[in-house]
Amino acid sequence: MVGLASWITRDVEKQKPPARKVEKEQAPVRKTVSAKFVAEIKYSSVAVWPKLSPDCRHIAYATRVGDKQVAVVDREEGEEYDEIMDSSIRFSPDSERVAYAAREGGKWVPVVDGKEGKEYDGVGALTFSPDSKHVLYSV
């Protein structure tokens, strides 16, 4: 498995992590720190930009699996796509829903709560309504 997220329930002080010796086959590690949350994301050739939910209880990011990409939400991998626009990953204001844009072949689809929407030539910024019930995106 390429993605790994770990939660630590105690408060974390901001500190510089000790230098790590990276073995030849070990992927680099990027750490994201929040007041009560630490996520350790392992990745290979893809830059991973993890997103925290507004309540800091959930994490989502896109990563590569073979020649495909998947969105990982709370350690659960979604469907495989040719590309996931990692900058498009968004949590709803209530932290219960997640949305992103994905490409399969030449078409883009909005993916909301793991369900694909209609195919388009392009899908832009996804935004949840303040009550978290609706998703707005440009095409």
VMD Tcl script that draws the C-alpha trace (Angstrom):
set ca {
  {0.00 0.00 0.00}
  {1.41 3.37 -0.97}
  {-0.59 5.58 1.40}
  {-0.42 5.39 5.18}
  {-2.00 7.74 7.68}
  {-1.49 7.48 11.42}
  {-3.31 9.35 14.14}
  {-1.80 10.22 17.48}
  {-4.31 11.26 20.12}
  {-2.02 13.33 22.31}
  {-1.02 16.92 21.62}
  {2.06 17.28 19.45}
  {4.63 19.98 19.97}
  {6.06 21.49 16.83}
  {9.57 20.23 16.55}
  {12.01 19.40 13.83}
  {12.04 15.63 13.28}
  {15.39 13.88 13.59}
  {17.25 13.19 10.35}
  {16.20 9.87 8.82}
  {18.39 7.53 6.90}
  {16.43 6.58 3.77}
  {17.07 3.05 2.55}
  {17.38 2.51 -1.18}
  {13.85 1.07 -1.60}
  {12.16 3.15 1.10}
  {9.98 6.02 -0.11}
  {10.57 9.50 1.32}
  {8.26 10.57 4.13}
  {6.42 13.88 4.48}
  {4.85 14.81 7.83}
  {1.92 17.13 8.35}
  {1.35 18.41 11.87}
  {-1.82 19.85 13.40}
  {-2.51 20.54 17.09}
  {-3.83 17.03 17.78}
  {-3.04 15.26 14.55}
  {0.00 13.75 12.91}
  {-0.14 12.11 9.49}
  {2.69 10.18 7.96}
  {2.31 9.81 4.22}
  {4.59 7.51 2.25}
  {4.84 8.23 -1.44}
  {6.88 7.25 -4.44}
  {7.18 9.52 -7.49}
  {4.05 11.60 -6.86}
  {4.00 14.80 -4.83}
  {1.39 14.34 -2.14}
  {-0.44 17.36 -0.73}
  {-2.61 16.03 2.10}
  {-5.76 17.89 3.03}
  {-7.14 17.95 6.57}
  {-10.85 18.22 7.21}
  {-12.04 21.39 8.98}
  {-12.41 19.47 12.26}
  {-8.89 17.94 11.80}
  {-10.27 14.40 12.22}
  {-9.96 13.27 8.58}
  {-7.24 13.32 5.94}
  {-7.41 12.98 2.16}
  {-4.72 12.96 -0.52}
  {-3.99 11.63 -4.01}
  {-1.20 9.16 -4.65}
  {0.07 6.83 -7.35}
  {-0.64 3.10 -7.44}
  {1.22 1.57 -10.36}
  {0.44 3.71 -13.40}
  {-2.84 5.00 -11.93}
  {-3.77 7.45 -9.17}
  {-6.16 6.99 -6.29}
  {-7.64 9.31 -3.70}
  {-7.06 8.07 -0.16}
  {-9.52 9.22 2.50}
  {-8.85 8.07 6.06}
  {-6.66 5.22 4.76}
  {-9.37 3.98 2.37}
  {-8.34 3.97 -1.29}
  {-10.92 5.06 -3.86}
  {-11.24 4.08 -7.51}
  {-8.19 4.21 -9.78}
  {-7.95 7.00 -12.37}
  {-5.40 8.14 -14.92}
  {-5.07 11.37 -12.96}
  {-6.50 13.00 -9.86}
  {-6.12 16.74 -9.55}
  {-4.73 16.69 -5.99}
  {-5.26 20.43 -5.63}
  {-8.99 19.82 -6.19}
  {-9.49 17.65 -3.09}
  {-11.95 19.38 -0.76}
  {-13.72 18.52 2.48}
  {-17.19 19.83 3.22}
  {-17.55 22.43 5.99}
  {-19.02 19.77 8.32}
  {-16.02 17.47 7.56}
  {-18.32 14.59 6.55}
  {-17.94 14.72 2.77}
  {-15.05 14.87 0.29}
  {-14.90 15.83 -3.40}
  {-12.22 15.93 -6.11}
  {-11.73 16.00 -9.90}
  {-10.45 12.88 -11.68}
  {-9.52 12.07 -15.28}
  {-10.01 8.75 -17.04}
  {-8.99 8.74 -20.69}
  {-9.69 12.19 -22.09}
  {-12.63 13.01 -19.81}
  {-12.80 14.56 -16.34}
  {-15.41 13.73 -13.71}
  {-16.27 15.28 -10.37}
  {-16.12 12.62 -7.66}
  {-18.21 13.34 -4.57}
  {-18.28 10.89 -1.66}
  {-16.72 8.25 -3.93}
  {-19.44 8.58 -6.61}
  {-18.62 9.84 -10.10}
  {-20.61 12.64 -11.69}
  {-21.09 13.38 -15.38}
  {-18.08 13.33 -17.74}
  {-16.73 16.67 -19.04}
  {-13.76 17.90 -21.06}
  {-12.57 19.58 -17.86}
  {-13.63 20.08 -14.25}
  {-12.48 23.09 -12.27}
  {-12.52 24.09 -8.63}
  {-14.97 22.13 -6.49}
  {-16.66 23.93 -3.60}
  {-19.19 22.76 -1.02}
  {-22.13 24.89 0.03}
  {-21.96 26.26 3.60}
  {-24.49 23.61 4.75}
  {-22.39 20.82 3.09}
  {-25.39 19.56 1.11}
  {-24.35 20.71 -2.40}
  {-21.19 20.79 -4.51}
  {-20.44 23.50 -7.04}
  {-17.80 23.07 -9.75}
  {-16.87 24.67 -13.05}
  {-16.69 22.80 -16.36}
}
mol new
graphics top color blue
foreach p $ca { graphics top sphere $p radius 0.5 }
foreach p [lrange $ca 0 end-1] q [lrange $ca 1 end] { graphics top cylinder $p $q radius 0.2 }
display resetview
